[in-house]
Amino acid sequence: MLKKIITKRKIIQFIVGFGVYTAVFKYGINPFYVIAGAIILGSLMGKTFCRWMCPVGFLMEAFNTAMGKDEKTHLYNYHKVGCPIAWIQGYLNKMSFFKIKRDLSTCTSCGLCDKTCYITALNKDFSLYKQLKKDPAIAYKCSKCLDCIAVCPTDSLSLKFEK
């Protein structure tokens, strides 16, 4: 079920992002309500707004795809400038209740997760499966795209609730 949702991420981002845009610009919802909602969501899920709900993020991804730019490089630098929601949710990644976890008993160390993850692809200090490396799923830059979960052939990666 989760893998099917992950494959529809861009569609979900467009729909929710358009809803956020419409709420703020057509109906005059105060943007601080969006930020407050993002803080609550960030404490639960971590940095999910950027890749699942943000209208600007959707446009950035669509533009880079249309221009044929390297998505991994773009996403690594995705939200360094200007977005308070990205800043707040990035810091909440370590404290969020839902985290990407690996089941050691089923992981075959195939490395597909690291090849898919934009953080591990561009920074070799991180790995989802290698011991003694930093966990990219709790890093500030992880935007919980969940592509690592979608590509895992043994379903060893999952999104788990953790206190």
DRENZATI-654026 format. One record per residue: residue number from 1; y, x, z of N, C-alpha, C, CB in turn; residue in one letter. Coordinates in Angstrom, 3 decimals. Glycine has a CB too. Layout:
! residues N
<node NUM; <Y; X; Z>; <Y; X; Z>; <Y; X; Z>; <Y; X; Z>; 'A'>;
...
! end
This chain:
! residues 163
<node 1; <-1.202; 0.823; 0.000>; <0.000; 0.000; 0.000>; <1.267; 0.867; 0.000>; <-0.002; -0.936; 1.215>; 'M'>;
<node 2; <1.318; 1.879; 0.900>; <2.493; 2.738; 0.981>; <2.701; 3.513; -0.319>; <2.361; 3.708; 2.156>; 'L'>;
<node 3; <1.610; 3.979; -0.927>; <1.736; 4.733; -2.182>; <2.338; 3.863; -3.281>; <0.364; 5.272; -2.629>; 'K'>;
<node 4; <1.995; 2.577; -3.321>; <2.571; 1.671; -4.323>; <4.069; 1.498; -4.093>; <1.866; 0.298; -4.284>; 'K'>;
<node 5; <4.470; 1.399; -2.840>; <5.889; 1.270; -2.516>; <6.634; 2.537; -2.923>; <6.084; 0.989; -1.008>; 'I'>;
<node 6; <6.043; 3.702; -2.649>; <6.686; 4.977; -2.977>; <6.918; 5.093; -4.481>; <5.830; 6.159; -2.478>; 'I'>;
<node 7; <5.961; 4.641; -5.288>; <6.126; 4.733; -6.744>; <7.243; 3.816; -7.246>; <4.811; 4.381; -7.447>; 'T'>;
<node 8; <7.657; 2.858; -6.454>; <8.734; 1.929; -6.820>; <10.065; 2.307; -6.159>; <8.350; 0.498; -6.427>; 'K'>;
<node 9; <10.162; 3.526; -5.612>; <11.337; 3.933; -4.850>; <12.631; 3.777; -5.626>; <11.190; 5.356; -4.411>; 'R'>;
<node 10; <12.679; 4.189; -6.858>; <13.934; 4.118; -7.615>; <14.360; 2.671; -7.860>; <13.789; 4.852; -8.952>; 'K'>;
<node 11; <13.410; 1.799; -8.060>; <13.729; 0.378; -8.230>; <14.267; -0.187; -6.913>; <12.472; -0.421; -8.698>; 'I'>;
<node 12; <13.603; 0.157; -5.818>; <14.054; -0.291; -4.494>; <15.453; 0.249; -4.215>; <13.064; 0.168; -3.385>; 'I'>;
<node 13; <15.676; 1.522; -4.536>; <16.984; 2.125; -4.301>; <18.063; 1.416; -5.119>; <16.954; 3.622; -4.645>; 'Q'>;
<node 14; <17.760; 1.065; -6.352>; <18.731; 0.352; -7.182>; <19.065; -1.009; -6.577>; <18.192; 0.178; -8.613>; 'F'>;
<node 15; <18.049; -1.766; -6.193>; <18.263; -3.120; -5.662>; <19.039; -3.077; -4.342>; <16.910; -3.836; -5.456>; 'I'>;
<node 16; <18.582; -2.252; -3.417>; <19.260; -2.175; -2.113>; <20.636; -1.542; -2.269>; <18.414; -1.367; -1.101>; 'V'>;
<node 17; <20.728; -0.497; -3.076>; <22.022; 0.156; -3.308>; <23.034; -0.786; -3.924>; <21.848; 1.363; -4.203>; 'G'>;
<node 18; <22.599; -1.596; -4.882>; <23.489; -2.594; -5.483>; <23.904; -3.620; -4.435>; <22.801; -3.294; -6.682>; 'F'>;
<node 19; <22.972; -3.984; -3.554>; <23.294; -4.916; -2.467>; <24.333; -4.340; -1.513>; <22.032; -5.277; -1.692>; 'G'>;
<node 20; <24.186; -3.059; -1.160>; <25.152; -2.392; -0.282>; <26.515; -2.327; -0.967>; <24.665; -0.964; 0.095>; 'V'>;
<node 21; <26.521; -1.923; -2.219>; <27.770; -1.860; -2.986>; <28.448; -3.224; -3.037>; <27.500; -1.354; -4.411>; 'Y'>;
<node 22; <27.679; -4.259; -3.351>; <28.209; -5.620; -3.434>; <28.746; -6.091; -2.090>; <27.130; -6.580; -3.926>; 'T'>;
<node 23; <28.005; -5.824; -1.022>; <28.447; -6.238; 0.311>; <29.783; -5.610; 0.682>; <27.397; -5.870; 1.353>; 'A'>;
<node 24; <29.949; -4.338; 0.355>; <31.172; -3.635; 0.740>; <32.329; -3.982; -0.185>; <30.941; -2.128; 0.737>; 'V'>;
<node 25; <32.101; -3.933; -1.494>; <33.219; -4.069; -2.424>; <33.486; -5.495; -2.893>; <32.975; -3.214; -3.606>; 'F'>;
<node 26; <32.487; -6.340; -2.926>; <32.732; -7.717; -3.363>; <33.015; -8.634; -2.180>; <31.534; -8.244; -4.154>; 'K'>;
<node 27; <32.258; -8.463; -1.103>; <32.395; -9.365; 0.045>; <33.202; -8.763; 1.183>; <31.034; -9.755; 0.554>; 'Y'>;
<node 28; <33.666; -7.530; 1.030>; <34.554; -6.927; 2.001>; <33.932; -6.564; 3.338>; <35.659; -7.826; 2.236>; 'G'>;
<node 29; <32.618; -6.350; 3.360>; <31.966; -5.908; 4.601>; <32.515; -4.534; 4.959>; <30.398; -5.865; 4.449>; 'I'>;
<node 30; <32.884; -4.356; 6.197>; <33.432; -3.087; 6.659>; <32.377; -1.984; 6.493>; <33.893; -3.193; 8.143>; 'N'>;
<node 31; <32.723; -0.876; 5.832>; <31.765; 0.223; 5.639>; <31.221; 0.787; 6.950>; <32.420; 1.335; 4.853>; 'P'>;
<node 32; <31.948; 0.614; 8.032>; <31.461; 1.094; 9.329>; <30.213; 0.332; 9.770>; <32.558; 0.960; 10.393>; 'F'>;
<node 33; <30.053; -0.908; 9.302>; <28.811; -1.641; 9.577>; <27.632; -1.001; 8.843>; <28.954; -3.125; 9.164>; 'Y'>;
<node 34; <27.900; -0.519; 7.633>; <26.859; 0.183; 6.872>; <26.488; 1.470; 7.601>; <27.337; 0.494; 5.417>; 'V'>;
<node 35; <27.493; 2.185; 8.083>; <27.230; 3.429; 8.821>; <26.467; 3.137; 10.108>; <28.551; 4.162; 9.142>; 'I'>;
<node 36; <26.864; 2.087; 10.833>; <26.158; 1.720; 12.071>; <24.700; 1.350; 11.774>; <26.876; 0.536; 12.776>; 'A'>;
<node 37; <24.480; 0.586; 10.712>; <23.110; 0.255; 10.318>; <22.310; 1.486; 9.939>; <23.120; -0.718; 9.163>; 'G'>;
<node 38; <22.974; 2.426; 9.275>; <22.303; 3.664; 8.881>; <21.939; 4.513; 10.094>; <23.189; 4.465; 7.932>; 'A'>;
<node 39; <22.773; 4.486; 11.129>; <22.454; 5.229; 12.353>; <21.221; 4.631; 13.020>; <23.654; 5.220; 13.332>; 'I'>;
<node 40; <21.171; 3.317; 13.088>; <19.998; 2.656; 13.673>; <18.757; 2.964; 12.836>; <20.219; 1.119; 13.768>; 'I'>;
<node 41; <18.875; 2.842; 11.519>; <17.757; 3.154; 10.626>; <17.361; 4.623; 10.751>; <18.124; 2.824; 9.166>; 'L'>;
<node 42; <18.338; 5.501; 10.873>; <18.065; 6.936; 11.009>; <17.295; 7.260; 12.267>; <19.353; 7.716; 10.998>; 'G'>;
<node 43; <17.592; 6.567; 13.357>; <16.851; 6.828; 14.595>; <15.413; 6.352; 14.487>; <17.534; 6.150; 15.781>; 'S'>;
<node 44; <15.163; 5.367; 13.647>; <13.793; 4.889; 13.443>; <13.050; 5.717; 12.396>; <13.807; 3.423; 13.026>; 'L'>;
<node 45; <13.677; 5.899; 11.247>; <12.989; 6.481; 10.094>; <13.439; 7.880; 9.713>; <13.165; 5.599; 8.930>; 'M'>;
<node 46; <14.568; 8.332; 10.210>; <15.116; 9.599; 9.752>; <16.008; 9.365; 8.540>; <13.987; 10.595; 9.414>; 'G'>;
<node 47; <16.166; 10.373; 7.739>; <17.099; 10.328; 6.603>; <16.485; 9.561; 5.431>; <17.484; 11.760; 6.158>; 'K'>;
<node 48; <16.599; 8.252; 5.491>; <16.020; 7.407; 4.451>; <17.070; 6.731; 3.576>; <15.145; 6.360; 5.079>; 'T'>;
<node 49; <18.276; 6.602; 4.067>; <19.311; 5.884; 3.332>; <19.558; 6.513; 1.966>; <20.607; 5.855; 4.136>; 'F'>;
<node 50; <19.665; 7.833; 1.938>; <20.051; 8.548; 0.720>; <19.118; 8.268; -0.457>; <20.086; 10.032; 0.991>; 'C'>;
<node 51; <17.827; 8.296; -0.208>; <16.856; 8.172; -1.306>; <16.289; 6.771; -1.480>; <15.727; 9.122; -1.083>; 'R'>;
<node 52; <16.594; 5.873; -0.563>; <16.025; 4.534; -0.657>; <17.077; 3.430; -0.777>; <15.166; 4.273; 0.542>; 'W'>;
<node 53; <18.345; 3.705; -0.418>; <19.325; 2.630; -0.346>; <20.706; 2.948; -0.890>; <19.463; 2.216; 1.035>; 'M'>;
<node 54; <21.028; 4.179; -1.086>; <22.397; 4.578; -1.400>; <22.738; 4.343; -2.878>; <22.603; 6.047; -1.047>; 'C'>;
<node 55; <23.811; 3.583; -3.154>; <24.205; 3.377; -4.555>; <24.681; 4.667; -5.217>; <25.303; 2.325; -4.640>; 'P'>;
<node 56; <25.376; 5.521; -4.479>; <25.835; 6.797; -5.037>; <24.638; 7.709; -5.309>; <26.837; 7.492; -4.073>; 'V'>;
<node 57; <23.677; 7.726; -4.377>; <22.462; 8.506; -4.578>; <21.701; 8.061; -5.817>; <21.567; 8.403; -3.361>; 'G'>;
<node 58; <21.644; 6.762; -6.036>; <20.973; 6.237; -7.234>; <21.676; 6.743; -8.487>; <20.949; 4.685; -7.220>; 'F'>;
<node 59; <22.995; 6.665; -8.504>; <23.748; 7.134; -9.673>; <23.580; 8.628; -9.890>; <25.224; 6.802; -9.519>; 'L'>;
<node 60; <23.575; 9.397; -8.804>; <23.372; 10.849; -8.916>; <22.011; 11.168; -9.515>; <23.508; 11.519; -7.543>; 'M'>;
<node 61; <20.965; 10.484; -9.035>; <19.628; 10.722; -9.577>; <19.538; 10.305; -11.034>; <18.585; 9.976; -8.759>; 'E'>;
<node 62; <20.099; 9.139; -11.369>; <20.050; 8.651; -12.746>; <20.801; 9.590; -13.683>; <20.636; 7.236; -12.835>; 'A'>;
<node 63; <21.961; 10.061; -13.251>; <22.754; 10.985; -14.059>; <22.001; 12.283; -14.298>; <24.095; 11.273; -13.384>; 'F'>;
<node 64; <21.429; 12.847; -13.257>; <20.698; 14.107; -13.411>; <19.454; 13.945; -14.266>; <20.313; 14.659; -12.054>; 'N'>;
<node 65; <18.778; 12.819; -14.137>; <17.614; 12.562; -14.987>; <18.050; 12.465; -16.451>; <16.887; 11.260; -14.547>; 'T'>;
<node 66; <19.135; 11.725; -16.699>; <19.628; 11.561; -18.070>; <20.102; 12.881; -18.661>; <20.763; 10.546; -18.104>; 'A'>;
<node 67; <20.649; 13.748; -17.827>; <21.147; 15.039; -18.297>; <20.042; 16.087; -18.384>; <22.250; 15.533; -17.381>; 'M'>;
<node 68; <18.842; 15.746; -17.927>; <17.720; 16.680; -17.976>; <17.833; 17.819; -16.983>; <17.593; 17.240; -19.346>; 'G'>;
<node 69; <18.573; 17.607; -15.903>; <18.743; 18.659; -14.899>; <17.521; 18.736; -14.000>; <20.005; 18.411; -14.058>; 'K'>;
<node 70; <17.316; 19.914; -13.428>; <16.208; 20.147; -12.532>; <16.408; 19.320; -11.260>; <16.075; 21.651; -12.204>; 'D'>;
<node 71; <15.561; 18.328; -11.058>; <15.709; 17.412; -9.931>; <15.541; 18.121; -8.592>; <14.705; 16.283; -10.043>; 'E'>;
<node 72; <14.617; 19.078; -8.508>; <14.375; 19.749; -7.232>; <15.600; 20.532; -6.759>; <13.178; 20.683; -7.353>; 'K'>;
<node 73; <16.248; 21.249; -7.655>; <17.449; 21.995; -7.277>; <18.551; 21.033; -6.862>; <17.927; 22.890; -8.438>; 'T'>;
<node 74; <18.709; 19.973; -7.620>; <19.734; 18.977; -7.311>; <19.479; 18.345; -5.944>; <19.775; 17.892; -8.400>; 'H'>;
<node 75; <18.256; 17.957; -5.666>; <17.952; 17.274; -4.418>; <18.064; 18.201; -3.217>; <16.567; 16.679; -4.478>; 'L'>;
<node 76; <17.810; 19.476; -3.406>; <17.931; 20.433; -2.307>; <19.378; 20.481; -1.799>; <17.469; 21.841; -2.761>; 'Y'>;
<node 77; <20.307; 20.324; -2.705>; <21.729; 20.347; -2.356>; <22.339; 18.946; -2.316>; <22.493; 21.208; -3.348>; 'N'>;
<node 78; <21.501; 17.946; -2.266>; <21.853; 16.540; -2.459>; <23.049; 16.069; -1.643>; <20.686; 15.694; -2.126>; 'Y'>;
<node 79; <23.071; 16.327; -0.374>; <24.104; 15.717; 0.470>; <24.791; 16.721; 1.384>; <23.501; 14.616; 1.305>; 'H'>;
<node 80; <25.260; 17.803; 0.808>; <25.986; 18.773; 1.618>; <27.456; 18.396; 1.748>; <25.855; 20.167; 1.018>; 'K'>;
<node 81; <27.942; 17.566; 0.845>; <29.366; 17.290; 0.803>; <29.639; 15.796; 0.965>; <29.966; 17.800; -0.503>; 'V'>;
<node 82; <30.480; 15.467; 1.913>; <31.118; 14.175; 1.924>; <30.481; 12.952; 2.521>; <31.383; 13.877; 0.672>; 'G'>;
<node 83; <29.209; 12.869; 2.715>; <28.615; 11.606; 3.144>; <28.268; 11.626; 4.634>; <27.365; 11.307; 2.320>; 'C'>;
<node 84; <28.975; 10.832; 5.430>; <28.684; 10.812; 6.866>; <27.309; 10.229; 7.186>; <29.746; 10.021; 7.592>; 'P'>;
<node 85; <26.826; 9.332; 6.348>; <25.491; 8.755; 6.584>; <24.434; 9.842; 6.431>; <25.206; 7.576; 5.600>; 'I'>;
<node 86; <24.550; 10.668; 5.410>; <23.593; 11.761; 5.202>; <23.644; 12.754; 6.357>; <23.878; 12.482; 3.874>; 'A'>;
<node 87; <24.829; 13.054; 6.834>; <24.958; 13.993; 7.947>; <24.261; 13.447; 9.187>; <26.441; 14.277; 8.248>; 'W'>;
<node 88; <24.565; 12.208; 9.519>; <24.004; 11.598; 10.738>; <22.490; 11.480; 10.630>; <24.625; 10.206; 10.990>; 'I'>;
<node 89; <22.016; 10.924; 9.522>; <20.571; 10.741; 9.380>; <19.839; 12.067; 9.286>; <20.265; 9.902; 8.155>; 'Q'>;
<node 90; <20.436; 13.073; 8.689>; <19.806; 14.389; 8.631>; <19.547; 14.951; 10.023>; <20.675; 15.353; 7.837>; 'G'>;
<node 91; <20.532; 14.784; 10.900>; <20.347; 15.251; 12.282>; <19.340; 14.404; 13.050>; <21.678; 15.247; 13.017>; 'Y'>;
<node 92; <19.161; 13.150; 12.638>; <18.211; 12.266; 13.318>; <16.765; 12.468; 12.848>; <18.614; 10.822; 13.102>; 'L'>;
<node 93; <16.556; 13.254; 11.798>; <15.193; 13.493; 11.294>; <14.241; 13.990; 12.385>; <15.232; 14.505; 10.154>; 'N'>;
<node 94; <14.703; 14.914; 13.205>; <13.837; 15.478; 14.246>; <13.525; 14.474; 15.344>; <14.484; 16.706; 14.854>; 'K'>;
<node 95; <14.424; 13.520; 15.559>; <14.262; 12.573; 16.663>; <13.723; 11.218; 16.231>; <15.571; 12.380; 17.353>; 'M'>;
<node 96; <13.611; 10.975; 14.940>; <13.205; 9.648; 14.475>; <11.789; 9.309; 14.937>; <13.290; 9.571; 12.947>; 'S'>;
<node 97; <11.516; 8.027; 15.009>; <10.218; 7.560; 15.496>; <9.120; 7.659; 14.442>; <10.334; 6.132; 15.968>; 'F'>;
<node 98; <9.474; 7.531; 13.169>; <8.482; 7.631; 12.100>; <8.570; 9.009; 11.477>; <8.693; 6.528; 11.027>; 'F'>;
<node 99; <7.442; 9.697; 11.436>; <7.395; 11.052; 10.902>; <6.226; 11.197; 9.921>; <7.270; 12.081; 12.047>; 'K'>;
<node 100; <6.385; 12.123; 8.998>; <5.301; 12.444; 8.069>; <4.346; 13.369; 8.801>; <5.840; 13.104; 6.740>; 'I'>;
<node 101; <3.104; 12.954; 8.882>; <2.094; 13.720; 9.620>; <0.914; 14.035; 8.716>; <1.619; 12.944; 10.868>; 'K'>;
<node 102; <0.273; 15.170; 9.011>; <-0.892; 15.619; 8.239>; <-2.140; 15.510; 9.099>; <-0.704; 17.079; 7.736>; 'R'>;
<node 103; <-3.207; 14.985; 8.517>; <-4.512; 14.913; 9.178>; <-5.278; 16.179; 8.811>; <-5.311; 13.614; 8.758>; 'D'>;
<node 104; <-5.403; 17.081; 9.771>; <-6.060; 18.363; 9.518>; <-7.519; 18.213; 9.114>; <-5.968; 19.234; 10.741>; 'L'>;
<node 105; <-8.165; 17.158; 9.581>; <-9.595; 16.991; 9.296>; <-9.875; 16.600; 7.845>; <-10.179; 15.944; 10.217>; 'S'>;
<node 106; <-8.882; 16.023; 7.153>; <-9.109; 15.625; 5.764>; <-8.332; 16.453; 4.746>; <-8.752; 14.186; 5.597>; 'T'>;
<node 107; <-7.366; 17.247; 5.214>; <-6.551; 18.062; 4.308>; <-7.396; 19.178; 3.690>; <-5.337; 18.661; 5.060>; 'C'>;
<node 108; <-7.323; 19.292; 2.382>; <-8.067; 20.339; 1.666>; <-7.180; 21.539; 1.319>; <-8.681; 19.764; 0.385>; 'T'>;
<node 109; <-5.929; 21.522; 1.762>; <-4.954; 22.584; 1.477>; <-4.792; 22.827; -0.021>; <-5.374; 23.880; 2.165>; 'S'>;
<node 110; <-4.782; 21.738; -0.791>; <-4.636; 21.856; -2.242>; <-3.219; 22.276; -2.647>; <-4.992; 20.532; -2.910>; 'C'>;
<node 111; <-2.228; 21.979; -1.800>; <-0.860; 22.387; -2.065>; <-0.041; 21.446; -2.929>; <-0.877; 23.691; -2.693>; 'G'>;
<node 112; <-0.611; 20.312; -3.330>; <0.150; 19.373; -4.154>; <1.386; 18.844; -3.430>; <-0.737; 18.210; -4.573>; 'L'>;
<node 113; <1.283; 18.690; -2.130>; <2.426; 18.207; -1.352>; <3.591; 19.193; -1.442>; <2.025; 17.988; 0.123>; 'C'>;
<node 114; <3.305; 20.472; -1.313>; <4.354; 21.486; -1.398>; <4.929; 21.592; -2.808>; <3.811; 22.837; -0.957>; 'D'>;
<node 115; <4.115; 21.393; -3.824>; <4.606; 21.438; -5.199>; <5.528; 20.256; -5.490>; <3.433; 21.446; -6.186>; 'K'>;
<node 116; <5.311; 19.136; -4.830>; <6.113; 17.934; -5.047>; <7.390; 17.942; -4.226>; <5.303; 16.702; -4.717>; 'T'>;
<node 117; <7.336; 18.479; -3.032>; <8.466; 18.472; -2.100>; <9.578; 19.397; -2.594>; <8.006; 18.897; -0.690>; 'C'>;
<node 118; <10.783; 18.865; -2.726>; <11.889; 19.692; -3.195>; <12.297; 20.742; -2.172>; <13.076; 18.823; -3.533>; 'Y'>;
<node 119; <12.045; 20.507; -0.897>; <12.403; 21.493; 0.122>; <11.471; 22.698; 0.033>; <12.345; 20.866; 1.536>; 'I'>;
<node 120; <10.162; 22.461; -0.017>; <9.206; 23.569; -0.063>; <9.221; 24.284; -1.409>; <7.804; 23.062; 0.231>; 'T'>;
<node 121; <9.560; 23.574; -2.463>; <9.598; 24.193; -3.785>; <10.707; 25.239; -3.886>; <9.789; 23.128; -4.858>; 'A'>;
<node 122; <11.781; 25.037; -3.155>; <12.924; 25.939; -3.261>; <13.147; 26.823; -2.042>; <14.148; 25.147; -3.508>; 'L'>;
<node 123; <12.397; 26.583; -0.974>; <12.545; 27.397; 0.224>; <11.157; 27.682; 0.784>; <13.447; 26.689; 1.284>; 'N'>;
<node 124; <10.701; 28.884; 0.611>; <9.327; 29.257; 0.978>; <9.099; 29.380; 2.488>; <8.971; 30.564; 0.322>; 'K'>;
<node 125; <10.145; 29.161; 3.291>; <9.976; 29.145; 4.744>; <9.353; 27.839; 5.228>; <11.319; 29.361; 5.430>; 'D'>;
<node 126; <9.278; 26.846; 4.342>; <8.766; 25.523; 4.687>; <7.443; 25.245; 3.994>; <9.781; 24.449; 4.321>; 'F'>;
<node 127; <6.584; 24.473; 4.653>; <5.341; 24.013; 4.041>; <4.818; 22.804; 4.804>; <4.281; 25.144; 4.016>; 'S'>;
<node 128; <4.267; 21.881; 4.059>; <3.657; 20.708; 4.677>; <2.232; 20.983; 5.155>; <3.655; 19.548; 3.698>; 'L'>;
<node 129; <1.601; 22.005; 4.591>; <0.195; 22.234; 4.948>; <-0.099; 23.637; 5.482>; <-0.665; 21.983; 3.751>; 'Y'>;
<node 130; <0.759; 24.604; 5.243>; <0.500; 25.972; 5.710>; <0.919; 26.119; 7.170>; <1.250; 27.004; 4.831>; 'K'>;
<node 131; <0.025; 26.685; 7.948>; <0.326; 26.951; 9.349>; <1.424; 28.011; 9.416>; <-0.951; 27.414; 10.126>; 'Q'>;
<node 132; <2.158; 28.055; 10.485>; <3.202; 29.034; 10.774>; <4.441; 28.907; 9.875>; <2.634; 30.415; 10.639>; 'L'>;
<node 133; <4.548; 27.840; 9.136>; <5.742; 27.577; 8.337>; <6.498; 26.412; 8.974>; <5.372; 27.263; 6.845>; 'K'>;
<node 134; <7.778; 26.300; 8.664>; <8.590; 25.200; 9.181>; <8.168; 23.890; 8.509>; <10.105; 25.474; 8.946>; 'K'>;
<node 135; <8.249; 22.809; 9.257>; <7.888; 21.487; 8.753>; <9.072; 20.887; 7.989>; <7.455; 20.551; 9.918>; 'D'>;
<node 136; <8.948; 20.715; 6.678>; <10.069; 20.178; 5.909>; <10.359; 18.715; 6.233>; <9.791; 20.321; 4.433>; 'P'>;
<node 137; <9.380; 17.995; 6.763>; <9.550; 16.567; 7.038>; <10.517; 16.291; 8.184>; <8.214; 15.946; 7.351>; 'A'>;
<node 138; <10.801; 17.293; 9.007>; <11.784; 17.101; 10.067>; <13.049; 17.922; 9.812>; <11.180; 17.475; 11.420>; 'I'>;
<node 139; <13.105; 18.561; 8.671>; <14.282; 19.353; 8.315>; <15.468; 18.432; 8.028>; <13.986; 20.251; 7.090>; 'A'>;
<node 140; <16.647; 18.953; 8.221>; <17.875; 18.199; 7.968>; <17.914; 17.655; 6.543>; <19.097; 19.079; 8.221>; 'Y'>;
<node 141; <17.444; 18.431; 5.576>; <17.551; 18.044; 4.166>; <16.478; 17.071; 3.699>; <17.498; 19.261; 3.314>; 'K'>;
<node 142; <15.431; 16.841; 4.487>; <14.379; 15.917; 4.059>; <14.936; 14.502; 4.008>; <13.155; 15.987; 5.013>; 'C'>;
<node 143; <14.838; 13.883; 2.838>; <15.382; 12.544; 2.666>; <14.293; 11.475; 2.645>; <16.188; 12.476; 1.393>; 'S'>;
<node 144; <13.128; 11.817; 3.131>; <12.004; 10.873; 3.252>; <11.735; 10.127; 1.938>; <12.287; 9.861; 4.373>; 'K'>;
<node 145; <11.718; 10.880; 0.851>; <11.354; 10.275; -0.430>; <9.882; 9.880; -0.424>; <11.646; 11.246; -1.597>; 'C'>;
<node 146; <9.105; 10.562; 0.404>; <7.676; 10.312; 0.606>; <6.825; 10.656; -0.610>; <7.461; 8.872; 0.968>; 'L'>;
<node 147; <7.374; 11.426; -1.535>; <6.595; 11.852; -2.700>; <5.387; 12.683; -2.284>; <7.473; 12.654; -3.664>; 'D'>;
<node 148; <5.518; 13.426; -1.192>; <4.399; 14.235; -0.692>; <3.214; 13.338; -0.310>; <4.846; 15.084; 0.529>; 'C'>;
<node 149; <3.499; 12.201; 0.279>; <2.436; 11.249; 0.652>; <1.800; 10.666; -0.601>; <2.998; 10.108; 1.550>; 'I'>;
<node 150; <2.629; 10.351; -1.583>; <2.130; 9.726; -2.808>; <1.184; 10.634; -3.595>; <3.293; 9.328; -3.687>; 'A'>;
<node 151; <1.416; 11.956; -3.575>; <0.577; 12.854; -4.378>; <-0.664; 13.355; -3.657>; <1.383; 14.026; -4.819>; 'V'>;
<node 152; <-0.768; 13.135; -2.361>; <-1.904; 13.667; -1.603>; <-3.204; 12.984; -2.040>; <-1.681; 13.476; -0.081>; 'C'>;
<node 153; <-4.134; 13.752; -2.626>; <-5.362; 13.141; -3.152>; <-6.342; 12.684; -2.064>; <-6.057; 14.119; -4.060>; 'P'>;
<node 154; <-6.187; 13.204; -0.851>; <-7.126; 12.842; 0.221>; <-6.483; 11.944; 1.275>; <-7.668; 14.102; 0.888>; 'T'>;
<node 155; <-5.270; 11.483; 1.007>; <-4.522; 10.647; 1.962>; <-4.389; 11.316; 3.321>; <-5.202; 9.292; 2.125>; 'D'>;
<node 156; <-4.237; 12.622; 3.312>; <-4.094; 13.382; 4.558>; <-2.680; 13.322; 5.120>; <-4.484; 14.825; 4.331>; 'S'>;
<node 157; <-1.722; 12.974; 4.287>; <-0.344; 12.809; 4.751>; <-0.046; 11.329; 4.883>; <0.665; 13.491; 3.783>; 'L'>;
<node 158; <0.619; 10.981; 5.972>; <0.988; 9.581; 6.194>; <2.264; 9.513; 7.012>; <-0.152; 8.812; 6.903>; 'S'>;
<node 159; <2.853; 8.334; 7.027>; <4.039; 8.074; 7.817>; <3.572; 7.422; 9.108>; <5.070; 7.172; 7.047>; 'L'>;
<node 160; <3.768; 8.116; 10.219>; <3.238; 7.669; 11.503>; <4.345; 7.409; 12.510>; <2.272; 8.695; 12.057>; 'K'>;
<node 161; <4.137; 6.411; 13.354>; <5.022; 6.145; 14.475>; <4.686; 7.108; 15.592>; <4.904; 4.679; 14.952>; 'F'>;
<node 162; <5.718; 7.745; 16.130>; <5.534; 8.735; 17.178>; <6.683; 8.661; 18.162>; <5.421; 10.145; 16.586>; 'E'>;
<node 163; <6.373; 8.570; 19.433>; <7.434; 8.513; 20.450>; <7.986; 9.876; 20.741>; <6.922; 7.890; 21.731>; 'K'>;
! end
